[in-house]
Amino acid sequence: MPLNSYVFREHWIIPAQRHDVYRVLSDGKLLPDWWSGVYLEATPLNGPEVRVGARSRAVLRGALPYRVRCELEATELVQDEVIEVVVRGEFEGRWRATLSDVTGGTLVDIDWRVTAGKPIIRYLSPLMKPLFAWNHNWAKKRGETGLTAYLAANGCVDQREPSVV
């Protein structure tokens, strides 16, 4: 694997029903609404509808002082189960989320395989790979908390304490 390639596996537990989580994750234009501070822009390129082949142009950032520009294309959408996106541009790769029910909400298993084409990341990866991985972890935490907050603001998260039986 090239030194500028990364594999990230994540597990988010979102306290909302799977169909609500799917609805938000599958809609690329919503990225700046819930992953705020990371996704700065997500502009649909071929219409606003959620479908395989839907593309968006995105600008994103992490904690480090650079921005990444890329295009996202939905390549697999299985209602309430799977979202897969191919990424092209300064990042090249695939982001795949598999959704399943767990006690208290939805488990989102994420597999993100990316090669960094942005010159600063590509050329410095041999020396600074741990720093770039830290930057990703900074951003992913904002994704998980931002998705939960977005769903809560839209009435999709049960704010009550679980009852004891």
N, C-alpha and C positions, 0 to 999 in steps of 0.2 A: 504494500500500500504506500503510495507517495506520502512524503512527510507533510504535505499540505492537505492531506485528507483526514477527516475526522468521522468518528462514529459515536453517536450519543444515544443512549437508551434511557428513557425516563418513564416514570410512573406517577401520574397525577391522580389524586382522588378528589373528584369534584362533587360537592353535596347537592346534586341536581339530577333530575331524571335524564336517562340516556338520550332520549329524543331531543331534549333542550340543548344538551351539550353538543350533539351532532349538528343541530341546526346552526349553532354559532361557529363551530370549528370548520364546517364545510363552506361557509360563506366568506370568501377571501376579502371582500370589501369591508368586512367588519373588523379586520385585524387591528387597525388603529384605535377602534372603540374599546376593545377589551385588552389588547396587549399594548397599552399606551406607554409611551416613553421608549418603546423598542421599535414597533412598527410606526414609522412617522407618516407613511403614505401607503395606500393600497388602492390603485386605480384600475377598475375593470377595463379590459381592452376589447372584449367582444360581447358586451351586454352584461346586465346585472344578475342574470339568472344563475342559479347554482346548478351546474351540470358538468359531466365529464367534458373536457375540452375548454372549459371556462378559464380565461387567463387574466392575470392582474399584474400590473407593474408595481413593485414595492421598493420602498426605501426603509432600511432598518439600521439600528445602532445597538451597541451594547454599552458597557461602562467605559470602554476604551474610546479615545477621541477619533473615531473614524466612522464613516457610514458605508453601508453596502447597498448596492442597487442590483435588483434581480427581477426576473419574471417568474411568476408562479403559474403552473398549469395543473388543474385537477385531472388526474389520470385514472382514478378509481374512486367511486362513491357508492358504498353499499349502505342504504338507509339505516341509520342508527347503529352501524357496526364498524365501517371502515372509511377513512378518508386518506387518500394518497395524492401527493402533489409532487410534481417534478419542478425543480428549481434550475433556472438558467441565468447566466450573467456572471457577476462577480463571485457568486456561489453557484456551484453546479452539483446537483445531487437529487436526493429523494427524501421526502418527509412523509412518514406513514403513521397514522394513529388508528389503533384498534380499541373500540369501546366495549365495555362489558359492565354488567350490573354487579355492584358490591353493596354490602350493608352500608346504608347511609348515602348512597349516591352512585356515581359512575367512575369506574377505573378507566383511565386513558393511558394505554401503553403506547409510547412513542418511540419510533426508530428513525433516527435522523442521520443520514449518511451524506456527507458533503465534502467536496473538494473546493478549497478556497482559491479563486482565481485573482482576487484583488491583490495587486502587487505587494502591498505591505504585509499581508498575511502569508501569501505564497512564499515570498523570499525569506521572511523571518520565522516561518514555522519550524525549521530545523532547530532553532535556538529557543524559540518562545512558545512552543506548543502548549506547555502548561498554562501560560498566561492567556492564550487564546481560548483554551478550554475553560478557564476560570471566567472569562468574559461571557462565554456561552451560558455557563451556570448562573451568572448574574441575570442574564436575560430570561432564562427559562423560569426562574423563580417568579419573575414579574408576569410571565404568561400564566402560570398556575393560579396565582393570587388574583390577577386581573380577570381571568375567566370566571372565577368564583364571584368576584365583586360585580362583574357585568351581569351575570345570571341573577344575582341577588337583587340588583337594581331593577331588573326586569321581571321580578316576582317569581323567579324559577328556583330559588333556594329556600328550603324550609328553615326558617330562623329559630324554630322552637327547639328546646332541648328534647332529645329522644325520651320517650316514656319508658319507664321500667315496668316490666311485666312480671 
